Amino acid sequence: MNKGVIARYRGRLPVSDKTPVVTLCEGSTPLLRADLLAAAVGLREGSVYLKLEGMNPTGSFKDRGMTLAVSKALEEGSQGVVCASTGNTAASAAAYAARAGLRCIIFIPKAGVAVGKIAQALMHGSELVEVRGNFDKAMTVSLSRAAELGFTVVNSVNPYRIEGQKTAAFEVAEDLGAPPELLFLPVGNAGNITAYWKGFCELGGRRPRLMGYQAAGAAPLVLGRDVEDPKTVASAIRIGKPLSRAGALAARDQSAGLIDSVTDAEIIAAYRLLAKAEGVFCEPASAASVAGLLKCRREKVPLSGRIVCVLTGHGLKDPQTPMRFKYRPFKER
Ligand SMILES: *Cc1c(COP(=O)(O)O)cnc(C)c1O
C-alpha cells in the first residue's frame, strides 16, 4: 500500500520519529511506456517513458515536497504556511495545510492562474490574495507577509520542498532498474530540476543528463538574465526570476545536460500529441518536457538509451486551454 513519500523514503529524508507525518499518499506515480512518442523521435519501443506526476493527490509533483514542508512546519510549531504560486503550489499547500490544521495564505498573480488550481485552493480553505503583477511580484509580497506573521514559507526556497521532490528521482531509477540516460523536464522556478539532480546524486552510480526546458517567453536561464514580463501559455512556468537559479545551473553543468527553451507553439503541439497519441492529458507546462525531446530530434541531438519525460501536472488543472482549439460536436440525430 502506498503510504506516501515520507514513509517510503524515510531513511533518505530529514525526518525523525518525532516528525508528525502529514500525507495524502503522494508519490509512487506511474512510469508509463510511450512507444508512439518513441517512434516519433526515431527510437525503438521501450525507450521513452512518461513520469505521470499529475497522478499525485492534488494533481502535480508539488505534493512530494509539500508533505515534507508541512510536516516539518508542524513539527517546528508553526501556526501557518505562506506561499506565492502560479497555481500548483497553492493547490498543494492548501490541501496539506488543511490536513495539518494550519492556516494557509496564498499570493497569486492577478492574471493567468488556471481555474482548476484556484478551485482547489478555495475548497481547501486557504486565504487567497491576488497580487497585481506577475509571480515574481507575488513572491516578494509573500516573503514579507510570512516574516510579519512568523509563518513558514513553503515555496521551493524551503529546503524541505527540494528534499521531498528528490524522491521522484528514486522512483524513476527503481522502476527502470537504473537511472535513465536522459531526463527531460519543464523548468520554472527550477526547484524540480534541482531536486531531481540531488536525488540522482544521492543514489550514486551513473547519473542521467538533465534536459530542462523553459518557455521561450519566460526563459531567464537560457537568456542569462531576468525576464521582467514573462509570457507563455504554460502558466505554471511563467516565471522571470527563478528562485533556484543556482541549483538549476549546477544540475545542467554537472550532468552535462542543457537548459533550452521551447515556443508556445511547440508546447501546444506536444500537449496535443500526448493527449491524442498516448492518451495522456497533462497541463501545458508539463508538455514542455516532451516539446524539448521533439526539438532535440529536429536538431539532430543524439538520443540514446532510456529517456524519461516528466509530466509535472494533470491536464484537468487547466480546462480552458483546450477550449481554445476548434471544437466540432457531432450533429445531433
Ligand atoms: C511548478 C511546476 C513546474 C515548474 O517546476 P519548478 O520547480 O518551478 O521548475 C512545471 N510544471 C508544473 C505543472 C508545475 O506545477
The ligand as a MOL file (V3000), in Angstrom:
LIG
                    3D

  0  0  0     0  0            999 V3000
M  V30 BEGIN CTAB
M  V30 COUNTS 15 15 0 0 0
M  V30 BEGIN ATOM
M  V30 1 C 5.7790 24.0400 -10.5330 0
M  V30 2 C 5.5740 23.4490 -11.8640 0
M  V30 3 C 6.5840 23.4180 -12.8400 0
M  V30 4 C 7.9090 24.0590 -12.6420 0
M  V30 5 O 8.6720 23.4930 -11.6190 0
M  V30 6 P 9.8470 24.3300 -10.9850 0
M  V30 7 O 10.2820 23.5350 -9.8200 0
M  V30 8 O 9.2670 25.6570 -10.5990 0
M  V30 9 O 10.8980 24.4900 -12.0290 0
M  V30 10 C 6.3260 22.7840 -14.0290 0
M  V30 11 N 5.1300 22.2300 -14.2900 0
M  V30 12 C 4.1370 22.2440 -13.3910 0
M  V30 13 C 2.8420 21.6230 -13.7370 0
M  V30 14 C 4.3220 22.8540 -12.1480 0
M  V30 15 O 3.3230 22.8710 -11.2720 0
M  V30 END ATOM
M  V30 BEGIN BOND
M  V30 1 1 1 2
M  V30 2 1 2 3
M  V30 3 2 2 14
M  V30 4 1 3 4
M  V30 5 2 3 10
M  V30 6 1 4 5
M  V30 7 1 5 6
M  V30 8 2 6 7
M  V30 9 1 6 8
M  V30 10 1 6 9
M  V30 11 1 10 11
M  V30 12 2 11 12
M  V30 13 1 12 13
M  V30 14 1 12 14
M  V30 15 1 14 15
M  V30 END BOND
M  V30 END CTAB
M  END
